[in-house]
Amino acid sequence: MQWETVIGLEIHAQLATRSKIFSGAATAYGAEPNRQACLVDLGYPGVLPVLNAEAVRLAVRFGLAIGATIAPRSVFARKNYFYPDLPKGYQISQYELPVVRGGSIAITLDDGTQKTVRLTRAHLEEDAGKSLHESFQGLSGIDLNRAGTPLLEIVSEPDLRSAKEAAAYMRRIHQLVRWIGICDGNMQEGSFRCDANVSVRPAGSTKLGTRAEIKNLNSFRFLERAIQFEIGRQIELLEDGGTVVQETRLYDPDRDETRSMRTKEEANDYRYFPDPDLLPLEIAPAFVDEVRSSLPELPDAKAARFVAIHGLPVADAVNLTASRETSAYFEAVVAGLGGRDARLAANWVNGELAAALNRDGIEIAASRVDAAALAGLLTRVADQTISGKIAKDVFEAMWAGEGGADDIIAARGLRQITDAGELERVIDQVISAHPAQLADYRAGKDKLFGFFVGQVMKATAGKGNPGQVNELLRRKLTG
């Protein structure tokens, strides 16, 4: 039997506020356990939550970026369950009336086509604390620093059909929340994580299969591997005559498998009801307009502009808008080139610069060659002071801290030879030194042209202008 996979993701993005969603406690990462938990976070009797207005602003910002509906009235609810890292015995979340409804986002598939993924909702909620098991012999510790940290839970429709599509969608959400400044996206610190709902059904069927939820996936690679394993597990189970049980599962990256954690709860198990301590959240149109006016140009719009204005290939424009910092760096390089040679700038930002950043494991904001310096280097390529090949050596020297492009070119004597007379003299010497190859070339062995180019470039220590060398050589060789 042929099977179809159905996947929906629930992404939890920690909102970039300095204090928690219902208290004034700090949200900074790395504090000693339980140093950033106040009486509200600890669930003491008599304390009351107060909603953080900045968390609302950031949620609205996301909703506008995906073309969603911002609810003029939404309600906070208590989600009741008992776990050691949830001191109140319930989590404050949103259920029937979330702040953001609908919206969509486009992902690019392996074949280059785009697919639109619909979003169901995005709602505000508080995070729970964290159970610590490693440092305690036979016991568990509870760190409540995260308790009350503001989260935006982003829920997709079950529109995804493969592990690769799910990873592409998660990357796009990750790009967007960082781009609009609502989340730092740090997966290692737990700022961005995902639950995947996975089911399979016979191909052509419209009825959804029984789903399993894989919890707390904090990397794109783990998401893809966990879903792939779960798809195989469910298909094998069904083909053997078994049934899939609705449950929550955890992914073990060491064994590359998912394993059962608990039976999946339904909504009624949580006994949702409106939180009596919090008034309904009412958002005025003026507030929405204010947030809309503060949004930056979004990645898709910026990529389209790069294609339209600079004539860049779509793939290059998409790479340049992978992050807001990368697009800003590229635009600064183009500005340093006087608005010209945008393709040259794109090739270098996506090529040599990206390779150096990846090699050293640093973000573009910490680049050892800033945009102005790279523009200075590319100016010397554009005006033919140096060749593209020599420019790579100069770039490495700049990366190593040896100075600016002009200083390195002067110190190493790398200025390109563009004097036609000097180039002709070198070419004549090379041709004279290789009569056999000259005869073979003139007899029809055209591939020897590359041999002569190489010999001329060697004789000029790589400083011959490639375009002039090719033109002069072709004329001389054909006699």
N, C-alpha and C positions, 0 to 999 in steps of 0.2 A: 504493500500500500504506500502511496505517496502521502507525505505529511506536510502540513503548513504550520509554521511557527507563528505565534501571536505574542507580542511583547509590549508591555507598557512600563514606563519608568516613573518612579517617585524620587525626585532629586531634592536633597536637603541642602540649601545654601545658607550658611551663617551670614546674617546681615552685618554690615560693617558699621556697627554702632559702638560707641565707647562704653555704654552701660547696657544692662540687660533689658529685656522687653517689658518687665513689670516691676523692676526695682532699680535702684541707683548703683548696684554693685558693678564693678568693672568686668570687662570681657577679655582683657588682655591675655594672650596665651603665655604659658610657662610659669605661672605663679605656683608657689608651694600649695599642696592640697588643702582645700577648704579655707584658703585665705581670701577668696573672692566670693563668699556666700553670706548674704545678710539674712535677717530674720524672715523676710518675704520668701527668699529662695529656700530656706529651711522649713517653711510651712508652719511657722509658729502660730498658735491661736491668736486671733485678734488683729493680725496684720492684714493690710489690704493692698492689692496690686494696683499700680498706676501705669497706664499704657505709655510706652515710649513713642513719641510723635515721629522721631526720626525713622524708626522701624516701619511705620506706616508710609512715610515718604518714599523709602527705598522699595517697598512692595509695589506702590503705585508706579514708580519709575520702571520697574520690570514689566508690569502690565502694559504700560504704554509702548514699551519697546517691542512687544510681541503682538501688538494690535488687539489686545484683549479689552473686555468690558470692565471698567472699574465700578464696583458696586457702590452706589450712593449710601447704602446701609448694609453693614455686615455685623455678624454676631460672634462673640467668643463663647466657646463651649468647654465644658469639663469632660475630658476623656478619662474615664475611671479604670485604672488597673493598679495592681500592687506589685512593686518591685523595689528592691533596696535603694536604688539610686533615684527614686521618685518620692521625696519625703512627704509631700502632701497627700499621696495616694491617688492623685489625678494629675493629668497634664492639661494645661490650658491651651486649646487649639481652636480651630474653626471647622465647622462641620457643614451644616446645611446652607449657610450664607457666607461664603468666603469673600475676601476682599477683591480677588481677581478671578474673572471667569472667561473661559475661552481663549482665543488667540492661536497663533500657529508660528512655526519656525521651519525654514527650509534647510535640508541637509544635502550634501553632495555625495552620491554613491560612487562605487569603484569605477563604473564605466563613464563617469563624468556627468551623468544626468542628475537632476535635482528631484527631491521628493519632499512634499510638505507634510509635516507631522503636526497634528492638532493637539492643543493642550486643553485639558479638562478644566483646570483651575490652578491657582497658586494661593495658598493661604498662610497666614501668620500663625506661629505657635512657639512655645518655649521648648528648649532642649532639656533633656534629663541630665542627671549627673553621670558619673562613670564608675563602674566597678573595677577594682584592681585586684588581680589574682597572683601576679608573679612574685611580689615581694613579701607575701605572707604565707607562712607554713601552715597549711590546713585551714586557712581563713581567707576572707576577702575584705579588702578595704574599700571605702566609699569616698570618692572625691566629688564634692558638690560644686566645684568651681564652674562647671558648665551648666549647672542647673539654672534655668531661666535665661540662658543665652538665646537671643532672637534668631529664629529660623524662618525661612520662606520655603515651604514645601511645594515643589513644582510637579504637578501630576500630568502625565501625558495620556492621551487616548491610546488604546491598544493598536496603534498604527504601524508598529515596527515589526519586521518580518525576518530578521536575522540578527546574529550577535554583532556583525559589522555595522548594521544600521543602528543598533542600539548604542554602540560606541561612538559612531559619528554624531548621533543626536546628543549624547552626553557631552561630547567635545564642544558642540555648538552652544549648548547652554552654558558651559564653563566659559567659553569665549565671551558670551554676551554679558554674563553677570560681572565679569571683570571689566569689560569694556565700559559699561555704564556705571561702574564704581559702587555696586551694592554688595560685593563679596570679594574677598581676596583670592578665593579659589584654592587655598592651600589644602591639598588633600592629606598631606602628612599630619597636619594639625587638626584634621577633622572638620575644616571649614566647608568642605564640599564632598558630599557622599551620596550614595544612591542605593535604592532598593529596586530590584527588578522582578516584575511579575511575568512569569513565563508559562505558557501552555502550548499544546500542540493539538491539531485537529486534522481530520482527513482533508486532503486537498479538494477544494471546491465547496466545502461545507461552510455555512454561514454561522453555525452554532459554535460558540466559544467552548473550548475544553476546560477542564479543571486546572486551575493555576497553582503554581507554587511561587512563593515570594522569597527571593534571595536577599538577605539583609546586609546592610552596611558594607557596600562595595566602595572602596576608596581609591581605585585607580581604573583607568580606561582598560588596561590590559587584563586586570582581574575581572572586570565586568564582562569582557568578551569571552574569557576562558570559562567563567562560571556559567554563562548562558549556554555556551557550546556543550558543556558537560550536562547541564540540565535538560537540554533538548534531547541529547542521546539517551539519557536515563529514562525520560518519559516515553520516548518512542519504543525503546526496548521493553519497558514495562507493559505498554499497551499491546505490542505485538506478541508478547508472551501470554496474553489473556488476562493481565492484571488491570488494575484501575489506579489512576493518579489520585492521591489524597491531597486535599487542600491544606497546605501547611506552610510554616515558615522554616526556611533552611538557611544554613550558613555555608559560606564558601571557604574551604581550606586550601590556600595556595600551595602549601607544601605537598599535599597529596593530589592537588588539582581535581578536587571533587567537592560536591555539595553534600551536606548531611543534615538530617532532620534536627530541628531545634524545638519546635512545638507545633501543635495543631493550630492552624490559622484561625484567628478570631474573626467573627463577623462584627458589623457595626453595633448590633444590639448587645454584644458582649461587653462593650465599653460603656454602655449606659450613658450615652451623650445627653447632656442637657445644658441650657444656657447658663453661663457662669453668673451667679447672682451678685458677685462683687464687681462686675464690669458692665458698664452701660454699652448699648449697641454703638458700634463705630460708624459715625456719619461723616462722609467725605463730600465737601462742597465742590461744585464745578470750578470755582475760582482756584481751589487748592490743586485740582487736577491740571488746570491750565498753567499754573505756576510751575508744577513739576515738569509738564511737557516742554515748557520753554527752556528748561535747564538741561534737557537731554542733548548729548553730543550727536554728531552725525554717526549713524549706525554702520556697522561693518559692511553690510550688503550695499548700502548707498555709497559708501566711500570707495568700495571696490569698483562699482559701476562708474564712478567718476574718474577713477584712475584709468579705466579702459577708454572712456570717452575722451578725456582731455589729453592723456599721455600716449594713447594708442598701445597700451600694454596688453599682452595676452591675458585672457581671463584667469588662467592658472597663476600667473605672476601676481595679478592684483589680489587674488584670494590669499596667497601666501603673505603679501604685504599687509593685509588686514587681519592676520591671525591674532594680533594683539594691538591695542591702541598705541602702545609704546613703539611697536615696529612701524606702524603707519606714520606716526609723528616723525620718527627718525628718517624714513624715506622722504617725506615731504621737506624736511630740513636739508637733506642732501640735494634734492632738486633745487631748492631755493638757493643753496650755495653755488649751484651750477648756473644760476641766472635763469632758471626755468627751462633750460635746455637739457638734452641728453638724459631724459627720464628713463629710457630703456637701459642705458648704461648703468644708471643708478640702481634700477630694479635688479639687474643681473648681479650687481655687487652685493646689494643688501641681502638678496635671497641666496647668493652663492658664497663668496669668500667670507663675508661677515657672519652669516648664519653658521658656516662650518667652524669658524673660530669660536663663536659663542658656545656651540654644542661641544666642541673639543674641551673647552675649559669649564663647562658646566655653569655658565653665568647668564643672567638675563641681559637683554639689550640695554636696559637702563644703566647697567654697570659696564658697558662696552669700553674696552681700553682704547678704542679709536672712536672719537665722537663724530657726530654728523658733519660738523664743519671740517674736521681733519680729513674725513673720507672724501668730501666734496673737493678739497684741495688736491688730493691724489687723483681723482677722476678728471679734474681740470687738466692735469698734465697728460692724461691719456687722450683726452679729447683734442688737445692742441698739438698732439703728436710729439710732445717732449720725450715721452717714454712709450714703449709698447705695452700692450695688455699683459704680456708674459712678464716683463720686467716689473710692471705694476704690482704683481702678486708678491714678488720679492720685497718690494718697497713696503707693501702692506704688512708683511710679516715683521719687518723691522720696526714699523710704526707700532704694531701690536706689542712688540717687545720693549717699547718705551724709548726708542732711539731718536725720537724727534718727529718733526713734520715731514711731509713728502718732499718739499723743496730742499730741506737740509740734507736728507738722506740721498737724494739724487745727486746733489752737488758733492757730498762727501765721498760717494762711491763712484763718481764719474759715470753715471748711468744715462746721461742725456742721449737721446736717440739720434742716430746719424741720418740726416735728411738731405745732405748735400749730394746732388745727383752725380757730380763729377767724382767724388770720393767713392760712392757706391759703384760706379762704373769701373773704377780702377780695381776694386776688390773683386768684382764679378769677372773681369778679364783675367785676373790672376787665377781664380778658381777654375774657369773654363780651360785655361792653358794647362793647368795641372792635372786635368782629367780628360785627355783626348779620347780614350776608349769609351767612356761614358757619353761624351759628346756625340761620337759617331753612332752609338746605340740609340741615343735619344732622337737623332735626326733620321734614324732608320725606322722610327715608329714606336720606340719604347717610351711612351709618354710618362710612365710612372717615375722615370728617372728625374723628372722635373723636381719632385720633392727632395731627391738627393742633392741637387744643386742648391736648392733653397737652404737646406740644412748646412751645406758647406759654407755658403755665404754668411749665414747667421753665426756660424762658429767662428769664421774669420773676423767678424765684427763684434765678437763677444756678446752676441744677442742684441746689439744696439742698432742694427740696421732697420730702417723703417720697413715693416713687412710689406705694405702696399707697394712702395717704390721698388723694393727688391724683386717682388713678383713681376711687376711690369717691365723693369729693365732686363731681368733674366729672360723672360719670354721673348723679348725682342732680340736679344743677343743670341739665344739658343737657336732661334729659327733662322738666324743669319740673314 
